[in-house]
Amino acid sequence: MFYKKFNLNRILFILFLLSFKMMAQSDIVIKNLTASENSISIASERARPAAVLLKSYLDKSFSNLFLIQNENNSIEKNLKIHLSISNLKKLNADNSFIIKSNATDIFLIAPNEKLLRYAVYTLLETWGFRKFTAKETYIPKLDVVVFPKNTEQYHKPSFEYRALLYPDAYDENFRDWHKLDWHLEDFSVWGHSFSKLLPPQEYFKKNPTFFALYEGNRNGESICMTNDTVVDLVIQKIQKVIAQNPNAPFYSVSQNDDVIYCECQECKSINNKYGGPQGSLYYFLNKIAVYFPKTKIVTLAYLHTFKPPTNLKLQPNIYTLFCPIELNRGKAIVDDTYSKSFRKTLQDWNETTSHLYLWDYTVQFSNYLSPFPNIHTFSDNYKFFEKNNVKGLFVQGYADVPGDFTELRQYLLAKLLWNTDIDIEATTDDFLRGFYGKAAPQIRKYLNLLAENQQKSHSYLDIYSGPVQSRNTFLSPEAMDQYDYLINEATLAVNQDPILESRVKKLRLALEYVFFEQSKFYGKDQHGMFMANEKGQKEIKKGITERVRNFTKNCSELGIYELSEGGLSPEKYYEEWLLIAKDSTNHLGEKLKVNFLTFPAEEFTGKGSYGLVDGIRGYKDYNINWIGWYGTNPEIELITNKLDFNQIKINFLDDQRHWIFKPKKISIYGFNNEEWLLITEKFIGNLTEDSVIKTELIEMNSKNFSKFDKIKLLIDNQDDLPIWRKRKQKKPMIMIDEIELYNK
């Protein structure tokens, strides 16, 4: 037995020696020796900062320090890593760098200081160094590192411009490591800019013709593209901006975040000639671009300007930032039938411009914490973008708010922006091991299960959806139980490590958030927030409000200061929870049968007609409990069977930003002798402009309600949108939840 074990150990030792010898023959080997043996050599002082950077990391990994020396004064026998800045035209043109080797040394060559740093970070990553987040850098403890002999690696980015709007992108060192650009430095004017270049508060009152004639009225949300004075004023403004920011490479001249465009006779003529509202935009931009031939003028292809103009040549310094806001995020673009028209539009843009950038929306903006299973699409999508000549990407995430899988998302996206050919599965596993430690296997299963459940459902994944809309697909009660189990297992795996436990806790918060949102929707039903007490009255289930409070505290501890693009804070979320908890009602109509005589909009049916009389009033989120009629008049029948009541209260939502308004009139009828008889009606006052979301309980009284077996509510929608919210292809909407019956 001892003899066999001894022989096995001898064999293993011999194999180790042989493998090391083979490695030595094919690789440059840098051993952990004294500072006089390993050095970093610089060709000029311009390379010194990159050398200092490389040394700072290697010195933390090796027990013996590296020496930085000038090329001319170096000792020839030393094994060296050479850093140099070269004027090679190929490197300058391609935004690239080279890492190569001969039989003894390694060479990092780049056209400037920034790209030389990029080469340093690339070399470090080949030796196992990682920057997972702005605060989490992995530095391995090494005795030896290797690099293949006599090789040359040419590193060129997949996209010439790479901006990422995630929390750690605000950190300069994270951006530098991951080779990211930063739009806040690169654009002197960013994004939607018409109101910055021609402020309506300054010009509209005295010069309304500077602005768009839309639906018969001048509107300050856009400009008149064919007005020569507007062109002159915008040119003057850009001149001032350039003078203030001479080093910024980009200047945005873009529509505001709205669908308004000018329909004056001149603009309409241009639009007809060049294919639509985008025609007058690029006609206008050409005039601006000619005046600033050396300036990169960027504009958004967004909403009504989404498609390229036809029969119009663009100036060579116009850059289009293509904004596909309405894509299905649950499937890769190449595999998604919903994305067919997008693929065609992208192809059309390729034929129109050689400067095509793309704005990628990668998170759910209405619910930052809600699970959003689109990570599996990133790799295929970015390969598709590169293949279709997209030159640059602005990748919008949660900005500076930690949301669902923020850390993994920003890491993978940063890697793909530089190189779409990375092994996405291996990169994901590498990150999970480094960031979640022993919890990585469970987190991987959770991540995969989210994607699998989403794909099985074949449902459209929308950036403005949420837990309620996904309650029957990947966030069903059954799926939530599966996720809960995996996160519990992950928590147990790291319960001795406070840092890793905190990272898993953040994933737990996402499941808690889903539970809370869905419990508002389910109300008094299974999975709801309410239960009936001994007296039959609704009350909050025990412990759930305390869970919401703990959720709020945990969000604050983890730096999650907003839960949505709308700015809802965790503290405000808790306040709203308490208001919802107090706003249930008990009324006589809760068990009545309700029929829709005119059906609500398909996407706003809520829990069906039952939801109108479940005793749970809707709050301010139109996705939860509200039932909506889009451009039609709600007509609702209640089977009252001569129930003894004399008062009806109807709860309406007023959310003008989403085209939801109070009704024009409410009429109540009773059914008698095969006909409907008017009992009472109420005219609601004129609409007034208001950006605040409100609910309004409208009360109607009659002692005759109890005389009928059936009551009908006929609710007159607004005839048209008010002028301040008038938009093409939009109609007024009425949303109702709850219809309450009382005997007062």
N, C-alpha and C positions, 0 to 999 in steps of 0.2 A: 504494500500500500504506500509506504513512505517512498520507495523507489520510483513508483509510477508518478507520484506527486512531484518528486524532485525532477524527473525527466520533463514533465509538463511545464514546470517553471523555467527550465533551461530552454525549452523550445520557444516559449513566449518571449523570453529575454532576447534570444537570437533573432526572432521575428521583429522585435522592436528595433534592434540594432540595424537590421537590414532595411526596415522602413525608413529609419532616420537617415541612413546612408543614401537611399533612393531619393528621399526628400531633399537632401543636401545636393544631390546631383542635378535635380530639376528646379530647385527653388533657391532663392537668396534667403539665407537664414540670419535673422538678427537676434542675437542672444542677449541675455540680461547681464552684460558685462560692465566694466567701469566706464566712466565718462570719456576717457581717452580712447576707448575702442569704438564707440558709436557716435556718429555726428550727423548734424543737419547742415548741409552746405548751401549757401546762398550766392547767387551770381551777382546780385546788386542789393543795395539797401532797400529798394522797393519790395524785395521779397522777405525782408526781415520780419514784418508783422505776421506773415503766414508761418514763418519758421518758429517764431515765439509761440504761436497758437499750437502748432504741431508738438513742440517740445512740452508745452504745459499739460497736454493730455498724456503723452508717452511717459513723462516723468511721474505721473500719478499711477501709471500702470506698471512700470518697471521700478525695481528697488534702486537701480543705479541711474543717474541722470544722463541726459543727452547733451552733447556739446553743439553750440551753433558756431560755425566758422565761415569766413569768407572763402569763396572759391579759390582766389589767388593765393591765400595763405594756408590752405588745407594741407594736412599730412596725407600723402598719397596712400599709405598702407591702410588707412581707416576705411571701414565699411560706411557708406554715406547714403543719406537721402538728400538729393539735390533739388532745390527749389529755384525756379527761374521765371522771369517774365519775358515773353518773346513777342516780337512784332509779326509773327507769321500771319499772313493775310487770311488763311483758312480759319484760324482760331478766332480772329476778330470778327469775321463775317458770320461764323456759325454760333457765336456765344458759347464757345466750347473750350476744353482743356485736354491735355494728354497726360497719362500716367504710363511710363514705360520703364524698361530695365535693360541692362546689359548683363554680363555674367556676374557682376559684383555689386552694382549700385542701382538705386531706384531714382527716377527722375520725374518731377512734377513740373509741367510746363503750361503756362497760361498767358493770355494776352494782357491781363490786368490784375490788380490786387484782389478784387472780389472773386474772380474766377480761380485764382490761385488758392484762396481760402476754400472754395468749393472742392478743389482737388484734394486739399488736406482732409476735409471731412469725408470725402469718398474713400481715401486711403484708410482712415481710421475705422470706417464702417467695415471694410474688408477684414480688419483685425478684431472685430467684435464689439467695437465701441457703438453706443446707441444714445440718441437723444430722443426719448419717448415723449416727453413733454418739456415745457419751458423749465420745470423744476426737477424733472427726473432724467438724469443722465447716467447711463450705465458705463462704468469704466472697469474693464476686466483686469484682474491681476495676472500678469503674463511673465513667463520665463523666456519665451521665444515667440517671434512672429516670422512669417514666411511670405515671400512674394515670388511669383514665377519668373525665372530667368529669361532674358532675351525676348521680351514681349512688349507690345505697344497697345494700350487701351485708349481709344478715342471716345471722349465723353461729350455728347451733344444732347441738349434737352429736346424732349418731344415737342415742347411748346416754347415759343420765344418769350412769351409773357405769362407769369405764373403768380397770381395773387389769390390769397386764401383768407377769408373772413371768418376766422375761428378764434377762440380765446388766446391760444398761445402764439398766433400770428402777430399779436401786438408786441411780442417779445422779440427784440432785434436779434438776439443770439439764436433763438429757435428758427427764425426766418433764414438766418445766415447758414445754419447747419443744413437746413432742408432746401436751400437754394431758391427761396421765395422772393418775389417782388412785393412791394407794399404800395397799394393804390393811393393811400393817404399822402404819400410823399411824391408819387409819380404823376398825379393829376393835380394841377392847380385849381381846376374846377372839376368836380366829380359828379357823376350820375345825372339825375334829372336837374337840368340847369336853366331852362327858359326863365324861370322866376328870379334866378340870380343875375342873368344877363340883361333882362328887361323887367325889373320889378313892377308888378301891377299896382302895388300900393303907391308907387312913385309916379306912374304914367297913366294909369287907366282912367282916372276921373277926367283929366283934361284931354286925353288922346285915346279914346276908346277904339278908334280905327287901327291902332297899333296891334290890337289883339284880335283873336279869332272871332269870326262871325259864325256862330254854331247854333243850329236849330233856330235861326231867326234872331238871335241875340248875341251881342258882343260878350265874350267870356274871357276873363283874365287868366284862365288856366292854360291858354296857348297863345301863340302870336300869329299875326298875318304874315305868311311867308313871302308874299309878293310886294309888300310895302317897302319901298326903297329907303324910307326914313328908318324903318326897323333894322334893315341891313346895316345902315350907317351907324346906328346906335350900338348894335351888337359888336360891330367891328371896333368901335371906340372902347367898349367895355373890355374886349379881349386884349386890346393893346395895353390897357392899364394892368390887366391880370398878368400878362406876359412880363411886363416891366417889374412887377412885384415878385414874380416867380420865374426868373429867366432859365432856371435849370430843370424845371419840370418838363418831361418829354411829351405829356398828353394834356389836352384841353377839351373838356366835354362841352359840346353844343347839342343838347338833347331835350326832347319833349319832357314835360312834367309827368308825374305819375298819374295819368288820366287818359281818357280816350278822346279828348276834345281836339279838334283840328278846324282850321279855317275853311269856310264854305262861301267866301265872297266870290264874285264872278271870276276874278283873275286867278285865285287859288283853285277854284273848281275847274277852270279850263286847263291848268297845269296838271291837276290830278287826273283828269280824263286823258290827257296826252301821255302821262307816264305811269299809269297803272293803279292809281289810288292815292290816298292821303300821303303815302310815302313819297309820291312824285314831287309834291310841292316842298316837302322837307329836304330832299336831296337837291332840288333846284336851288333852294335857299342856301344849303350847305356848300354847294359848288361856288357860290359867290363869296362866301366867307373864306373857303379854302384857297381860292385864287389870291386873295389878299395876304394870306400867311403861308406861302408855298413851302417853307421849311418847318412848319408847325404841324404836329399830328393832331388833327381834329377828329375827335371820337364822338360817335352818336349811337344811341340805343335803337335797335330794331325791336320794337316792343309794342304790343297791343295793335293799334291801327297801322303802325309802320313795320309790322313783323315781316312782311314780304318785301323783296327787293323791288325797286322801281324798274319799269320796262322801258327800253329804248332810250335810256339816259346814261351817258358815260360819266362815271364819277371821277373827281379829281384824285390824283395819286396819293395825296396826303390825307384822305378821308379814311378813317378806320371805323368799321361797323362792329358794335358790340351786340351780338345776336342774343335775344332774351326769350328762350322757350319756357315761359312760366307755366304752361298748361300741359306739360308732359306727364305721362303715367310713370311714376317713380318706382313702381314695384317690379318692373321688367326692364331688361336691357333694351335699348332703343332698337337694335337690329332685330330683336325677337318679338317686338310688341306691335300688334295690329293697330292699336290706337295711334302709334307714332308714324304711320305711313305718310301722312301729309307733312309732318315735320321733316322727314327724310327728303321729301321732294323740295321743300322750301330751302333746306340746307344746300341741296344741289344747285338750286337757282342762285343762291347767294354766291356759291363758288364761281359761277359764271359771270357774276356781276362785279366782284371785288377780289383783289389779291390780299387785302388786309382784313380778314375775318376773324374777330375774336368772339368768344361765347361766354355768356353769364350763366353759370350753372347753379341751380337752386337745389341744395342737397339735404335740407332738413324740413321738418314740419313747423312752419312759422306760427301757426295758431296754437301749438302745444309743444313747447320746447322739450318737456320731460317725457312726453308720451313715446313709447317705442315706435320706431319708424324704420321698418325693415327694407332699406334700399342699399345697404352697404355692398351686398352681393352684385349690384349692377355697376359699381364704379369702374372696375377694370375694363369690362366690355365697352362701356360708354366712352371711356377716354381713348381707347384704341380706335373706336369709331370716329371720334372727333379728329384725331390725328390723321387717320386715313382720308378724311374728307376735308383736309386742308384748313382746319381751324388752327390759327397761328398763336392764339393766346387765350387764356381762361381767367375769368374772375369767378371764384368759387365761393358762393355765399353760404355761410353756415349760421351759427348762433351768435355771431359777432363776439362780444366779450362775456357772454353768459354760458356757463357750463350746462349743456343739454344732454340729450340721449346719446350715449357712447361718444361724447365729444372728443375724448382723447384718441380713441381708435380712428374715428372719422378723419380728424385733421392729419394724423400720421399717415394713413393710407393715401389720402388725397395728395398730400405733399409729395409722397414717393411717386405717385402716378403722374403728377404734373411734370416731374423731371424725366421719368422713364416709364412709358406705358407698358413696357415689356417685362416689368418685374413679375416674379411669381407671387401673385396676390395671396394665395393660400399660405405659402411659406412665410410671407411678410406678416400676415395676420397672426399666425401662430407665434412668430417671433415676438411680436408686440404683446400678445396676451401673456406669454410666459414672463416677459420682462416687467410688465405693468401689474399683473394680477397674481403672479407667483403661483402658489399651490392651488389657487382657485381657477387657474386658466382652463383646465379641462371642462369644468362645469360652465364657465362663461362661454366657451366655444360651443358647447351643446345648446346653450340658451340662444346664442346668436344664430346658429344654424336652424334651430326650431322656429324662431321668429320668421326667418326667410321661407322655410318650408311651408309653414301655415299660411303665410301670405300668398305664396305661389299656388298652393292647393285651392285657395278660394277664388283665384282668377279675378280678383277685384281690383279696381282702379285705385292706385295709391296716390293721394292728392296732398300737396304741401299745405293745403288749408282745410284739412279734415281733422279727425280726432278720435278719441276713445269711444265715443257714442256711435259714430258712423261705422266703426270697426268692431262693434260688439258681436256681430254674427260671423266674423271672418277670423283674422289672426289674433283678435283680442276677445274672443268668446270666453265665457266662464270656464269652459273645459281647458282651453289653451292657457288661461291665466293660472289655473291650478298647476299645470305642467311647468310654467315659468317659475312659479312660486317655489316649487320643489327644488328646481335647479339652483335658484339663488340661495335658498336655505343651505343646500349642500356646499355652495361656494363660500358662504359665511362660515360654516363649520371648518372648512379647510384652512382658513386664515384667522381663526378667532384668537390666536396668540400674537398676531401682528397688527397693531393699531392702524398703521398706514394702509396696509392691504385691506383690512376690514372696512376702513373708511371708503375705499374705492368701490368695494362691493356694495356698501350701504347706498352709494349714489345710484346704482342700478336698482336696488330695492325701492328707492324713492319713485322711480318710473312706474313700477307696478302699483305702488300706493296711490299715485296720482290717477292712474287708470281706474282703480277701484272707486275712488272718490267721485270722479266724473260720471262713471256709469251708475253709481248708487243714487246720484241726483236724478238720473233718467228713470231708473227702475222704481223710484219712489217708495210705495208701500208694498211692492211686489218682492219676490225673491231677488236677492242681491241689491235691494234698495236700502236707502238710509233710514226709512221710517218703519215703525211697527205700530200696531194697535195696542193700547193699554186695556186695562180691565173695563174701562168705561167706553171702549170703542173709539177713543180719540187717538189721533196720531202723535207719536213722539219719536224722537231720535233713538236709534238703537244704542244700547249701552256701549260705551268705549269708543265709538266711532269719532266723536268730536275731539276726544283726547288724541286719537291717532292723527287727525288733521292738524292739531296743534303741534304735535311732535314733528310732523312732516314740515311744517313751517320753520320750526327751530333748526331741523337738520338742513333744510335748504340754505338758511342763513349761514350755518357753519361751513357749508361747502361752497359758498360764494354764489349761489344761485339766487340772484336778486330779481329776476323776471321769469315768468312762466310762459310768456308769449310775446310775439312781435308787438302786440298792443300795449305792452308795458305793465301787465298785471303782476304785482309783487306777491311773494308768498304771504306777507302780512295782510295784504288786501284780500287775497284768496280766502284766508281764514275768516276775515270780517264778513265776506260775502257768504261763506258757509253758515255762519251764525244767523245771518238774515234769512237765508233759505230755510234753515231749520225752524225759524219762528213763523214762516209764511205759509205753512200748510193750513188747510181749512177743513171743517166738517160741515157738510151741507146736505140738503134733502135729496139732491139729484145724483148722489154718488153711485147708486146701483141702477140707474135708469139706462135703458137701451138708447143709443144715439146712432143716427144714420146720416151719412154724408149724402145730400141731394146733389151737390156739386163737389166733385172730388178735389182734394188738395193736390198741390204739386208733388210729383213722384218722390223727390228727394226730401220732402218736408212733411211726411205722414206721421212722424213720431211713433207713438204706440197705437196709432189708429184712433177710431172714434172714442174708444174707452178712455183714452188719455185726456179727453176734454172734461171728464167728470170723475177723475180719480182722486180729487181732493188735494192734488199737488200742483201748486201754481208755478208757471214758468218764471224764470228770473231774467237775466239780461243776455244770456247766450242763446241765440236762436236755434242752436243745434240740440238743445236739451229741452224736451217736453213740448215745445211749440209746434203747432201745426199751421202750415202756410198755404195760402192761395195766391198764385202769381198771375196777376192780370185778370183774375176772375172774381166773381162775387160769391163769397161763401154762403151756402144755403144748407142749414143743418136742422135735422128733425129730432125732437126729443119725444119719446113715448112716455108721457106723464100719467096717463090713466086717471085723470081728474085728481092728481096729487094736490094736497092742500098747501099751496104756496102763493105768495103775492109779490115776490121780488126775484128778479134775475140780475146777476152781476156777471159781466163778461170782461175777462182780462186780455188786454191787447199789448203788443210790443211796439215800441216806437224806436226804430234804429235806422235813421235816415241814410247813414253811410252805406247800408246794404239795401237801400230802396224799400224799407219796411216802414209803413205809415199807418196812422190811425185811420179808421173808416170815415167815409163821408156821411153815411146814415145807417141807422139800425132800425129794422122793422121786425115786429114780432106778430106772428099769426097763430090763430087757433083753428083746428080742423073740426068742422061741423057740417053734417048733411052733405058729405062728399065735396066740400069746398073749403078753401082757406079764407078765414076772415081776419082782417086786420084788427089787432087788439091795441097796439100802441107803437109809436115810432119816435125816434130821437135823431135830430140832426146834430152832427158834431161840428164844432167850430172850424174855421179856416186853418189850414196848416201854416206853421211858422218855422222858419229855418232854425234847426237845433242840432248840434253835433253830439249832444249827450244822449246816451241810450237810457230809455225809461220804460217802465211798464205803467199802464193806466187801467184801472178797474172802473168800467162804466156801468152804472146802475139804472135799471128800468123797473117800474112798479105798476102793478095793476091787480085789482081784486078779481079780475076775470080770468087770470091764468088758470085757476083751478077748475074752470068749467069745461076744459077740453081734454080729450084723450091724447091728443098730439099737439105739440107746440113747434112752430117753425121759426127759425131765426134767419132773416135775409139781411145780409150785411153788404152794403154798397161800398165797393172799393173806390179809390180815387179815379176819376176819369182819365187823368194823365199825371205824369210826374210834375212836381213843382219845378219852376225854372232853375232853382239852384241845384237840383239833382237830375236835370233832364239829360239823358244820354241815349244814343241810338241803341236800338234793340234791347232796351230795358223797359220794364213795366212796373207799376206800383204793386206792392205786395202787402197782404194782410196776414198777420200771425196771431193766433188765438191759443190761449191755454189759461184758464179754466172757465167753464160755464157753471155758475153756482146758483142754486135755488134755495130761497129762504122764505119763511113765513114770519113777517115782521109786524 
